Amino acid sequence: MRRFRMVLQAVAAAFLVGWFATPSDASSPDPSSSDYSGRRGLTIYVSKLGDGSDGRSWGTAFKTIQAALSAVPDDQGGHQIVVRPDVYAEANLAPSNKGAAGAYNALICDFDGRLGSGAKGWCLVDSGDPAKGFKSWDWWSAIRASDKHWPTGNNKQTFSSIVWDRWIVRRLYTAGGDAGLFWDLTDKSGEGFTVVVEDCVGTGRAFGGGVVYPTVRPDEPSVFRRCYFLALDWVGDSAAVLLGGWEQTMPDRPHVLFEDCTMVHPDNAVAMSYASRSARARFVGCRLIVLNFTQPEMGGLSTGVVCTQGHAPTGRLHVDLEDCELAGYSVFTSGDAGKAVSYTAKGKTSAYVQFKQPVPDGFERRGAWPSELFARIAPPKAVEPAPAPRAGPRLVKLPFAVPNGMENTPVVFKGRPLLVLNHRDDAKVHTDEYGESMYLYIRDLTTGEEVARFGEGHSFANAIVVGDELNVFASEGDAKWFHGVHRFSSTDLKTWRREPAVAPDPDEALLNVSVCRDDQGYLMAYESNKPVSFCFKFARSKDLAHWEKLPGLTFTGVNDEYSACPVIRFVAPYYYVIYLHAAVEGRNGWISYLARSKNLADWELSPLNPVLEASDGEGINNSDVDLFEWQGKTYLYYAVGNQSTWSAVRVALFDGPLRDFFEGAFPPDAPTIRASARR
């Protein structure tokens, strides 16, 4: 049975992906997806613990969701809002800009803490009165919509939910108002509209969720996946999910798709809005539960699990049901109003109804009480236990240190494991003695002895071995700080050749460098203090001697943030970079992040970041990472210290090859934060 269900879900997912893809580009429009290729926008953070200044990091996060929605700068799409799990007393949420075709915007709760918030659970949007409780006041909801022609309540002006077009909402729990995750186009009815809602809870007086009144976008329906919807009212135009379209005749594609959703209501799980001209929806693997089993003989009225009450018998609501479970007094509205619905039923679609009520063709009638179905009546807990954290690549910090070290590179040269380091006295910065304090040196990792010293006046060592030649790249320093990158090469560790590699731009300092092989020759990532202090850029070479900078590419993290001392490797098809991120809330000081890219322009950050963080005795710093593979194991050499008066080099071990380390940091089903290096 479990295997059958998995196959069914895979088939349903394939169907939904077909609807969800744009006709011109089969890649996902979700900016947090691994196959997203659209425009890269901002990532904006929300946390009550932030200082509310600019939303560009957890430390400077906005304190409200609406502040983040208002900060979306344009309608080009690709923006993400990441929210720390908490309770947010907010109502009538509306973004300042829509998303775009192929580049949706996303509002994401960091439900399991993988995106760095330091918390786990729901982002609960409570639209009630903070002091008095539930606020039913036409129209007061989680999602803003109003029509000044409505006679009562919060309707001073007309406002359309169309501002949410091409947005993704994930892991939000809405409560306390007229509707939960429900979008009404009001005066923009008849236009195209798409919203994607995943793993959410929508509750409200009138509606738990739904969309009214768009026209169909054939390849971009609205989609609700793995959601729970509950509405508390039963009078009039009310349902767990309310649907409405604007076409005069029934479209051949759905306005909305529902997959693996639960809908609970006193009288109607799904209803067509009174003002709807037509509506079409598809339900796959859903549960539609109605609590009203009133007997008509006693003067009661039950209007159906799928309700078309108030509509003429013209077939204006069409539902496609596949492998769904329904429960309620009757499947459809009784009498002439029930003639307004048409349907298909595929797979195992069942109905538990009052014994006198007919079951439509294609439905399996259930006689026994569906206990498992009714166990789904309750919404998920407001704070769910988070799933077990992903293991990722396990690093073991080895119990030794190389004192007074900082930048370094482990290499294997002529079969010997070596460590290339540099020495400098940062207490002499901006003095004539600063450059004089610098040199490069090499230690044998087997014996611990120093086997070479060279490169006076240079620092930020990085090394790569090509055949019998050791190449060391380092930046030249003096009283005016650091300048161009030079290459030192030797075949015997005694005689060294020095030549320029990469020159700085005007008023630019070049610091850490890292060089790797790729399928085009050699690639360098080099650290700069322009335009962000710090960031890194790229250059290419065929022979390690002649380098060409790659224009238009500068890695500045997600939001032009501190991104220092990169180490780069190419493990096809990805480039992987470990770089230093500034201290963030909930972490111990400066931490190392991992990112990957196929083209050096579009990057995704590991959902398991940071890959290294200072432990007891390591100060407030895990930086300047470099790594190599030795005898089937991966060793990460990194610097510890207090960023001012002391430092040392330590080693962390991953018990496996380099490829496994990098790939393990990107679980295939985990969302990632995106960054663009395009400038």
N, C-alpha and C positions, 0 to 999 in steps of 0.2 A: 504493500500500500504506500509506504513512504517513497519507494522508487517511482511508482506511478505518479505520485504528487510532484516529485522533482521534475519528471519528464514533462508533465502538464505545465508547470511553472516556466520551464525553459521554452516551450512552444509559445506560451502566452507572452513571455518576454520578447521573443523574436518578433511576434506580431506587433507589440508595442513599439519596439525599436524602429520597425518599418514605418509606423505612423509618425514617430518622433523625429526622424531624420529629415533635414531639409532637402528639397529636390536637387539642389546644386552641390551639396556637400554632405557626404554620409557620415562625417565625424560628428561627435556629440557637441551640442551648443552649451553644455554645462561647463563653466570655467573651472570647476573642481575635478573634472573627469580626466583620466589619463589619456584619452584620445581627443581631447579638445584642441582645436587648431585655430580658434577664433582670436579676436582682438583681446589683448591683455589690459585689463583696467586696474583700478586700485583695489587693495584689500583694506577694509575699514573694520575696526574692532569696537566692540561694545562690552563694557564691564562696569559694574557699580564701583569697582575698586580703581578704575582709571581716573586720571586727573581731568578728563573731559576736554583736553586742549585741542587735539587734532584728529584723534581716532586712528593714527597711523601705526600704533603698536598697542600691546596690552597695557603698558604703563601710561600711555596717553589716550586710552580708549574713551569714547563717548560713554556717558552714563545711561543714555536711553537709546532704544532702538530707533525711535523717530529721528533723533539727532543724526544717526548714521544714515538713515534713509534720505534725509534732507541734504546730506553731504555728497551724495552720488553726483559727480560733476557733469556728466553728459549722457546722451542717449546712444552712445556707440557700443554699449554692452561690455561684458567681460569683467564687471565689477563684482566683488564679493564682500558681504558683511558677515563677520564671524562674531557670534554672541556668546558670552560666558554664561553657563547655566545659572539661573537665578529666577526670581519672581520680578516681573516688570509691570508696574501698574500703569498701563498705557491703553489708549483706545484710538480708533480711527487712523490707523497707520497708513501712510501714503508716501511712496518714494518721490523724489524730485524729478526722476527721469525713468523712462522705460528702458528695457533691454533692446537688443537688436537681433535680426535674423542671423542665426548661426553663432550668436554671441549673447547668450542670456546673462542676466545678473542673478546673483544667488544670495539668499538670506539663510544663514546656516547656524544652528546651535551646535556648539562644541560639546555634544552630548557625552562623549566618552573621554574628553580631555586630550584627544590626540592632536588638536590644533593649538595647544599651548596655553589654554586658559587656567589650568590648574584646578579645574572643577569638573564634576560629572553630574549628569541628570538633565532634566527638561529646562528649556527656556519657557517659562510660564508667563504668557501675556494675559494679565487679568484686567479686563475692561470694566469691572465693577467699581462702585464707589469705595475708596479705601477705608472709609469710616462706617458706611451704612450697608455695604454689601451689594448684592446683585442689582445691576443698573439696566433695566429695560426701559428705554426712552427713545422712541422712534426718531431717528435711526442712529443707534449708538452701538458700535461693534468694534471688533478687532481690526477690520479692514474698512477704510473710509469709503463711504458712498452716501449720497443724500440727494433728495429732490425737493426743492422748495415748494412744489405743488402738493406734497404730502401735508396733511393738515396739522399734524402735531409733532412735538418732540424736537430733535436736534436737526432741523431742516431749514436753516436760515438761507442756505444757498444750494444750488445744484452742483454736485461733484460726482465725477465718474471714476469707477475703479479701473478704468482703462490705463491709468498711470502705472498699473502693475503688469502691463503687457510684457511678455517674455521675461518673467521673473521665475526663479526656482525658490521654493520655501522648503526647508528641511528641519525636522525635529523641533517644531514649535508646538506648544500646547496653549490653546486659546480658550478663554472662559469669561463669564461675568457679564455679557452683553447680549444684544439682540441676535447676533450671529457670530460664528467663529471664522472659519476659513472660507468666506463667501464673497464673491466678487459680482457687483451689480454695475453694468455699464451706463445706466440711467440715460442721460442725454447723448451718449455716444453709442447707444444701441444700434446694432446693424453693422458695426465695424468688426474687423478681424481681431481676435484676442486669444492669447495663450498664456496659461500659468501652469507650472508643474509643482505639485505638492507631494512630498515624500516623507513617510514615517512621522506623521503629525497627528495631533488630536485637535479636533474642532468641535467646540460645544457652544450652544447659544439658546436663547429663548425660541426664536423662530426657525433658525437653520443651524445645523452644525457645519455645513459646507455647501459648495455649489458654485455655479456660474450662470449668470443671465446678463444680457441677451446678445451674444455675438452672432456673426455669421461664420460658417465653417471655413477654417483654413484646412484644405484637404490633407496637407502633410504636417500640420502642426496643431493637433487638437490639444485642449487642456488635458492634463494627466494627473490622476490622484493614485498614488501607490502606497500600500501598507499603512493606510490611515484609519482612524476611528472618528466617527461623526455621531453626535448626540444632540437632539433638540428637545426642549422641555415643554413647549406649548403644543396644543393640538387643535386650536381654533383657527379656521380659515387657511390662509396661504402659509402652511408650516410643514416642514419635513426634516428628516435627518439630512437629506441632500435635496436641494431645490435646483431644477434645471429649466433653462429657457433659451430658445433660439429666436432668430429674427426673420428667417426665410418664410416666404408665403407657402412654399411647398417643401415636402420633406427632403432634406439633402441625402446624398448617398454615402456620406461619410459622417462619423460622429462629431458632435461638438465637444464631447468629454469622454475620456476613457477612465475606468476605475479598475484597479488591479489589487486583489487581496485586501479589500477594505471591509470594515464593519460599520453598519449604519443602524442606529437604534433610535426609536421614536415612539411616543404614545399611540400614534395612529398611522403615520406614513413614513416608510423608510426612504422612498423616492417619490417626488411629486413634480409635476409640471407647473410652473408659475402661471398665475392667472393671466398675465399680460403676454405670455408667450404665443408666438404664431406657429412655431414648430420647435421640436427639440428631439435630439437623437443622442443616445449614450450607449456605450458598451461596457459591460460588467464581466470581469473574468475572475473567478475564484473569490467572489465576494459573499458577505453574509448580510442579509437584509432582515432585521428583526423589529416587529411591531408588537406592542404590549396590549393593544386594545382588542379584546375578544368579546365585546359587548353583544348581548343577544338582541336582535331587532324586535323580538316579541315583547321585550321589556321596554321598548321605546328608545333603545340605544341606536347608535350609528357607528359603523366601522367603514372607513372609506378606502381600504385596500393597502396592501404593502406597497404597491406601485399605484399612485393616485393621479387621476385625471378629473377629479371633481371640479365642476364649474366649466368644463369645456364641452363644446358641441361635438357630436360623434363624427368627426372628420379625420380621425387618425393622425392627430398632430403630435403625439408622443410615440417615439419608436425606441424600444430597448432591445439590445442584443445581449442575452444572458448565456454565459458559458461556465459550467461547473460552479454554479452559485447555490446557496442555501437560503430559502425564504421562510419566514414564519409570521403569521398574523391571521386575522379572521378570514380574509380572502386575499387572493393574489392581486386582483385588479379591483378597481372601483365597480360596484354593482350598478345595474341599470344602464340607461343610455349614456351616461358619462363614461362608462367603461369602454364604450365603442370608440373613444378618442385615442385608444392605445393600440399599437401593433407591436409585434415582438418576434424574436427567434429565441429558441432554447436549444443549446447544444451541450454535448457532454453529459455529465450527471448533474442536472439542475433539479433540485427537489423543493417541495413546498409542504409545510406543516400548517394546515388550515382547519377551521371549524368543520365538523364532520358533515354538515349539510352543504358546504360550499364546493363548487366544482373545481377541479384542477385543470388548467389549460393543457392542450396537447403539447407534448414535448417535455412536460414536467413529471418527475417521479413523486408520487404522493407518499408522504411519510405518515405512518399510523402511530408509531411509538413516540413518546416525548423525546425531542432532540436535546438531551441534556448537555452535550458538548457545545451545541450551538448557543443555548441560552446561558452557558457559562461565559460567553463572550459579551454579555450585556454591559458589564462594568468597563469603563475606560481604563487604560493603563494607569498605573500609579503616577502621581505628579512628579515623583522622583524615582525612576526605575534604577535598580541595581545595574551598574555599568557592566558590560561584558568583560570577561577576563582580558587583561591587556595583552596586546600582541607581543610575542616573544622577541621577534626581530633578531638581528645578529647579536649574539651575546658576547660582550667584551669583558675580559678579566684583566684588571689592572695588576701588573706584576710588581712585587714588593722591592723595588730598587729605584734609584734615581741617579742621573748624571748631574752633578752640581754645577751651578752657574751657567747652564745651557739655556738656549731659547730656540732660535731657528735651526733646523737640522734636516738632513735627508739620509735615510738608510738605503744602501745600495749593495749589490753583489758585484764585485770587480775582480775578474780573474779567479772566480770561485771563492773569494774571501768576502764575508759580510763586513762592510765598513759603515761608519757613521760620519757624515760630512757636517761640520758645525761651523759656527763663527763666534768670535769674541769681540765685544765692544764695551765701553764704559759709558753708559747713558747718563751718568752723573756729569759728564763733560760735554753734553750736547750744546751746540752753538758756541763752542770754543775751538781754538786752533788744535787743542789736544784731542778733540773728538775723533777726527779722521785717523790720527796717529794711534789711537787705542784699538783700531779695528784690524782684524786679520781673519783668515779662514784656516781651518785645520781639520784633520781627519784622524779618527781613532779606529783601531782594529776591534771589532765587536767580540772577537774570540779572546784576545789577550788583554784588551783594555788599553794598550799602549798607543801613544800618539805616533802616527807613521808619516805625517806630512804637515807642513805649515807653509802658507803662501798667501797671496792676495791681500797684502797690507793695504789699508784704506778702503776695504770693501766689507760688506756685511749682507745679511739676509741670504745665506747660502742655500742653493738648491742644486741637486746633481742628477745626472742621467748617464748611464753606461751604454756606449755603442761599440760593440765588438771589444777590442782591446784598449779602448780610449775612454777615460773618465772625463766627463764634461761637467763643470761647475759654473753656475750662473749666480752672479751676485751684483748688488748695487753699490756704486761708488759713493762714499760719504766724506763730508768735510764740515767745517764750521757752519756752512750754509745748509746743512742737512743732507739729503740724498738726491742723486742725479740719475745718470743713465745706468743701464744694466750692461754688464760685461760678461764675456765668456772666457773661462779658463779651461784649458784642455791639456791632458797629459796621458802618456802611455806607461810611465814608470813611477809616478807620484813624486818625481824629483825635479824634472824639467817641465815648466808650465808655460804655455803660450796664452797671452792675453789679447783679446780683440773686442771691439764694441759690438753689442747685440741690438739693444733697443734704446733709443734716445728719448728723453722726455719732451713733451710739448712745453711751450713757454709757461713759466711759473708753475710747473708741475714737478712733483717729487715721485720717484719710482722706488718701491720698497721690496716687499716679498715677491718672489717669482716662483713658478713651477712649470716644468717642461715634461711633456709626455709624447710618446709616439701615437699616431693615429693612421688611418688609411690614406691620408694625403701627405704624410711626412712627419713633421713635428709641430706641436702646438704649445704655445706658451700662454699661461695666465699670469699677468703681472699686476701688482697692486699699485694703485695711484691715489693721490689725495684730491683729485679733481674728476668729476664735479662734486663728488661726495667724499668726505673724509671719514671712512675709507671705502674704496670700491675696487673692482678689478676689471681689466681689459684683456684683449687677446691679440696674439701675433702668430704668424705661420712661417715655417722655414722648411726647405727641402734638405738642407745640409747642416743645420745647427749654426751656420756662420752668417747667413744672410736672412734677415727677418723682415717681414712686412706686417704692419699693423692691420687689424681687421676693423675697418671704419664702421661707425654706427652701432657698435656693441659695447655696452658698459654694464656690468652686473652691479646693481645697487640694492639687492634684496627685493622685498615685496613693495616697499614704499620709500625708495630713496633712503635706505637706512645703512648704518655701519655694516660693511661686509669686507672683512680684512683677511690677510694672509691665506690666500687660497692654495690648495693642493689639487691638481687636476689629473685625472686618469681617463683613458678611453678604453671602455670595455663594451664592444659593439653590442647593440647599436647606440649606446649612450656615452656621453661624456659625464663623468661624475666629478663634483667639486665638494670638498670639505672646506668650509670657511668659518671665520670667527664672527659671531653675532654678539652684539652688545648685551649687557645684562638685561633680563626681562623679569617681570614680577613672578615670584614663585620659584625662581632658579637661583643657583649659587654663582653669581657673578658672570664673567664672560664665558660663553659656551660655544661649542662647535656644532655647526649645522651641516647637513648634507643635502645637496641638490643634484638633479640630473637633467640632461637636455640631449636631444638628437641633433640640434642645429646651432647651438650656442646662443640662440636668440630667445627661445621659449623654454623656460625652466619650471620644474616642479620640485617642491621641497618635500623631503621625506616626512611622512606623517608620524614617524618615530623620533623626530628631532626633540632635543639635541642628542647627537651621537656621543658626545663627551661633555661631562659636567664635573666641576671640581668636587672631589670627595674630601673627607676629613684629612687634614694635614696638607692639602694641596693649595691652600689659599683661596683666591677668588678667580681662578683662571685655569681653563683648559684650552690652549690655543696652539697655533703654529703646527698643526698636524702634518705629518708626512708618513708614508707607509710603504711597506714592501711585503712581498710574499717570499717565505723561506721555508723550504721543505714541507710544502703543502699547507702552511699556516700563515696567517696575515698578522703583521705586527704594526701597530700604530704608535709612532713616536710623537709625543706632544709635550708642550711646555706648561708648567705650573708656576704659581707665584702670586704676588699681590699687585702686579701691574706697576710697581714702582721700585722697591728696594731689593727684592730677591726673586730668583727664578731657578728652575731646574728642568731637566728633561726626564720624562717618565715613559713607560711603555705599557700599552694595552694589547692583549692577545685575543684574536678571533681564531677559533679552532677550525679553520677551513680556508679555502683559496679566496683570492681577492674578489673574484666574480660573485661568489656566494655571499660575501660580506656586503657588497653593494646591492645586489638584487634582493637580499633579505631585508633591506631597509625600506623597500617599497612593496608592501603586501599588495597583491593584485586587486583586492576588493576594497582597499582603503582610500578615502578621498584625500586629495593633496591640495595644498595652497600653491598657486601659480605665481610666477614672477617673469617679467620680460626684461631682457637686456637691450632691447631696441631703444635707440635714442635719436 
